[in-house]
Amino acid sequence: MDSLRTTIIEFLRDIRAQKLRTFLTIFGIIWGTVAIVVLLAFGMGFKRQLAINMHGMGESVAIMFPGRTTKPFEGFGIGRPVSFIEDDARLIASQVPGIGRICPEYAAGDAQVRLGENITNTLVSGVYPVYADMRSIIPEQGGRFIDDIDMQDRKRVALIGDEVKRLLFGEGEAVGKLIYVNQVPFLVVGVMQKKTQSSSYNRRDQDRVFIPASTFASVFGAFHVNNIIYTPEDPREAEQVQDQVRKILGKKYRFDPSDKDAVWIWDTAGMEKFIFYFFLAFNLFLGLIGSFTLGVGGIGVANIMYIVVQERVKEIGVRRAVGARRRTIMAQFFAETFFIIAIGSSIGFLIAWGITVVMKYIPIKDFVGTPEISVEVAIATVLVLAAIGLAAGLFPARRAANLNVVECLRT
């Protein structure tokens, strides 16, 4: 305890003796800490916002579209169209063990949706109840999505996107009201909550009208589905699941399972994997830039500690002569080094936190997110500070501990 108090007293004495030099050194640590924290915080915020935007489509969802064969197979030529029916989804679910959830989807583009004199042409999707969870479609309070009874009874009910609701109803209540889809009345049972969606197929969910698949087939006289969506049980096995799906459909429709144009699959799980590695590299790059800035401050700390050692050569000689050990001398100078870094980094953390708070009020969230000081950012910064403190304090402390006692006293 006495040793720590002595170290603090000597540290404060050195600060008073060299105010400008100490201030500039601490400022270097402050600036470096702000740089690395803010850069990493921006990287984490950007990553989180992109993940939110991507998950507007659904988490690890894959969308299958029928195409045309481009490879000859078992006597069949190229250019044959492939079409999906609802039973294909049941077939895949029963024979592909890696499938989690699956849903066929009907679609009618540019269907006329009307409420009185308000008319909009939009896309109507015929889906199953599981579709809502797969595609992150959440009804606003007081409404609901399609359920099993709607499917069984082919009810004319609909959940509408929030933009469709705005166009038809404005600020008025939509749930419980009738709308007309191609002159057929449908009861609105829900309105989709507004969500961020950076990608889509056919049309954004906010512009869609969702009705039961069974109702769609009867009203529109549809037999073939537009696409089939599914989620793998394990996103890491997404590619294997794709191969199995094409193998099952290839056997049924007689096409080469390696012919990816026959069944085109947009797998967002693959994109999530790419995003993970991209932001890993991106944040490492930002961390490296911030570390270089902080490293410059560390060089300043090392320089000031070398000067402190030079100014206290006689004191070190006296302490060594009366029995002080080398490790005691090293510990003292290490402690002073970490005092400087602790002061600078604490102020830097506060400034960085203030910057992130201010940035939350700047309207950039939808584009690059808002900076976020997460646990990962804090841990990374502390580790970098510890490494710089160790490097900045090691060499001056070793020099102080290895000084020749006789030469110190002679000086």
N, C-alpha and C positions, 0 to 999 in steps of 0.2 A: 504493500500500500504506500509506504514511504517512497519506494523507488518510483512508482507511478506519479506521485505528487511532485517529486523532484524533476521527473521528465517533463511534466506539464509546465512547471515553473521555468525550466530552461527553454522550453519551446516558446513560451510567451515572451521571454527575454530576447530571443532571437528575432521574433516578429517585430518587437519594438525597435530593435537595433537596425533592422533592414525592412522598413515598412513598404517602400515601393517595390523592392525586389520580391518580397513575399506576396504582395498584392498581385503582381503580374503573374507569379507562379500559380497562385490559387485561381486567378482568372482563367489561365490556360486549362485547368482542370474543370472549372465551371463550364467553359465553352465546349470542351470535349464531351462532358457528360450530357449537356443539352443536345449536342449533335447526335450522339449515338442513341439517346432515349427517343428523341423526336423522329429520327429516321426509322428506327425500328417500330415505333408507335404508328407511323404512317403506313409502313409495310403491313403490320398486323391489321390495321383498319381497312386497308385496301383489300386484303385477303378475305376478311370477314364480309365486306360488302359484296364482293364478287360471289362468295358462297351463297349469300342471301339471294342475290339476283339469279343464280343458277338454280337454287332450290325452289324458285317460283315455278319451274317446270316439274318439280318433284325430285325426290332424292333417289339417285341411282336408277332412274327410270330409263327404259329402252323402248323405242318406238319402231315397229316393223312396218314397212310399206311394201306392197306387192310391186314387182317390176316385170322385166322381160328377160328370158334366157339369153345368154351370150355365148354359151358353150353347147356343142352337140352332146346328146346323152342317150344311150341305149336306142339308137335309131331315130331319135327326135332331133329336128334341126334347131337352129337358133331363132330368136325373135318371138318365141311363144309367150303370150302374156300369162302371168300368174295372178290369181284372184283369191282372196281370203273369204271364208265364211265363219260364222260364230263357232261352229264345231271345231275349227282349227285351234281356237284358244283352249278348248277343253282337251283336245288331243295333246297339245304341248304341255298343259298342266299335268296330265296323267303320265306322260312318258319322259319328261325332262326333270330329273330330280332336283336340279339346281334352281328351278323357278320358284320364286316366292309368291308373288301375286300377278295375276294376268287379267286383262280386260279387252274384249273386242270393242271397236269404236266405229259407229256409223257417222257420216258427215254429209251435210247438204250445204254447199256454199251459196252465198247470196240469197238465202231464203228471206222472204219478206216478213218482218215482225212488226205488228201494228198495235197501237193503243189509241183509239179515236183517230185524230188527225196526225198523230205522231207516228212516223214510219221510218224504219231503218232496215237496210239489207245487210244481213250478217250471217254467220255460220251457225247452224244448228247441229249439235252433236247428240247422238244416241248412245248412251253408255250404261254401265252397270253401277250399283252402289259403291263397289270397291274403288271406283275411279277417283272419287273425291280424295281418299287418303293417298293414293298413288300420285296424284297430280297437285297435291297441296291446295285443294279447293275447299275453303272454309266458309260456311254460310254466316252471314251477319246474325246478330242476336235476334231471336224471334222467328228465324227461318230454319229451313233444313234442306238437306240434299235428297236425292232420289233414294227410296228404300225398296226392300224386297216386295212389299205389298204393291207398290207402284208397278214393279216389273211384272208381278204375277197377274194383276188385273188390267195391265196395259193402260194405266191411268194417263190422262192428258194433263200432266203436271210438269212444271219447269223451274229450274234454278237459272237465274239470269246473271250475267256478268255485271259488275258495278257500272261500267260505262253504258251498257245497254239500259240499265235502270235509269241512269242520268238522262239519256236521250228520250226515253219514253215517259218517265214519271217526274223528272226534275227532282225537286226536294220532297215530293210527296211519297206516301207509303206505297210499296209495291206488293208486299206479301198479302195474299188473299184476293188479289185483283186478277181479272182475265186479260190476257193478251191474245192476239191472233197470229198464228204462224201459218203463212200461206192460206189464210182464210179459215184455219182450224183453230177453235178456241182452246187455250191452255191456261190452267190455274197456276199463278206464280206462288211457289211454296218457299222460295228462298232467294236471297241476293248474295252473291259472292263478296266476301270481304276484299277490300282493296289490297293488292299485293304487288311486290316488285318482281318483274319477270323480264329477264334480259334476253331470253330466247323463246322461240315457240315454233309450232308447225301449223300450217293452215291459217291460224289467226291467234292473236292474244286472247287469253281466257276472259279478260274484261269485256271483250266484244262478242262473246259466245252466249248461246242459249243451250242449256243441257236438259235433255228429256230422257225418259227411260228407253233403253235399246229396243225393248219389245214394242213400245208405242211407235218408235221411229219406223221400225220395219213394217208395221201395219199402215201407218199414215202415209209414208212415202213409197210403200211398195218395194222396199229394198230387200235384196237377198245377200249381196256381197257387202262386206264391211270395208270401210276405207283403210283402216290400219288396225294393228293389235299392239297394245302396250303391255309391258311386263317389268317386274323388278326381280333381279337375282337375289337369292337368299344371302349370298356372300358376294359383295361387289368386286372382291379381288379375283373372283372366278368368272367375271363377266365374259371374257373371250371364249372360255370353254362352253359357257351356256349358249353363246351365239352359235358356235359350231354344232352343238346338239340340236338347237332349234332348226337350223338349216338342214341338218341330216333328216329330222323327222318330216319336215315339209317337203324336202327333196324326194323322199321315199313315196309320199302321197301324190305329189304332183309331177313326179318323174322328171326331175332336173338334177344337175350335178350339184352336190352340197357345197362344192368350192366356188360355185357361181354366185358371187355376192350381188350381182345385178338382178338376179332372179328374185331375191328377197333382200332389200336394202334395210339395214338396221342402224338407227341413230342411237348410240349407247352413250348416255350422259355420264355413266360411271367411268368410262374411259377418259372423258374430259375432266372429271374430278381428279383422276390420277395425274393427268398432265398438270392441272392447276396446283396440286400438292407439290410436285417436284419443281414447278416453275417458281412458286413463291418460296420454297425452301432455298433455291439458288438466289432469288431476288432479295430475300431478307438477309442471307449471308453476305451478299454484295453490299447492301446498305449498312450492315453491321461492320463490314470491313472498312468502309469509308469513315464511319463514326469512330472506329478503333484507331485509325490513322490520326484523326483529329485529336483524340484523347491521348494517343501516343506522343504527340508533340508536347502536350501538357506534361506528360510523364518525364520527358527529357528535361523540361524546365525544373521539375521537382528534383531530379537527379543532380542537375547543376547546382541548385541552391544547397543541396545536402553536401556536395563536395566542398562548397565554399564554407559551410558551417563546420565541416571537419577541419578544414585548413585553419579557421579562426580559433578552434578550440584544441589545437594540438597540445598546448601546455597543460590544459585541464585534463586531457586524456592521459598524458604522461604521469601526472600526479595521481590520478585514480588508479592507473595500472601499478604505480610504485607502492601504493598502500594496500594492494591486494585485489583490486577489481579484476574479474576474469574477462577474457575476450568475448565470451557470449553475452556478458552483461553490457559491454560497450556496444556490441552489435544490436542487442535488443533495444537499447536506448535510441539509437539512430533509426532503427526500423520503426519504432513507435512514433518518432517525430515525423518520419516520412508519411506514415499512415494518418497522422493528425492532419497534415496538409491536405492529403487526398480526401479524407473524410469531410473536412470543412468545404472544400470545393465541390465535391460530388453531392453533398447534401443541398447546397445552394442550387447546384445544377438541376437536381431532381425537382426542386420546388419550381424553378423557372420552366422546366419542361412540362411539368404538370399544369402550370398556368397556361402555357401555349396550347396544350390539348383541350383545356376547358374552353378557351376562346375559340378554337377551331370548330367546336360543336355548333357555334352560332353562325358559322359561315356556310352558305348553301352549296356545299360541294359533296354532300353525302351520297347522292344518287350516282355520282361519277367516280369518285375515288374513295368514298367512305370517310370516316372521321378517325383521326389518330386515337389509338387506344393503348394505354399503359397497362399491359396485361402482366400476369405472373411471369410469362416467358420473357418479356422485355426486361422486367426487373432483374430476373436471374441472370440473363445474358449480360446486362450492364454491370452488375455486381461482380461477375466473373472476370470481365475485362478490366474493371477497376482493380480487382485483387491482383491480377497478373501484372498490370502496370505498376502498382504499388510495390509488388515483390521485386520487379526489375529495377525500379527507380531507387529502391532502398538498399538492395543487396550490395551493389558495388561500393557506394559510399560507406556503408556499415562495415564491410569487409576491410576497406582501407583504414577506417578508424581503428578497428580491432587489431590490425596487423602492424600498426605503427610501432617503431622501435622506441622503447621507454626512454633510453638514454638520449636519443636524438630529440625526443619530445621535450625532455627536461632542459636540454641544452638550448632549445629554441626559446 
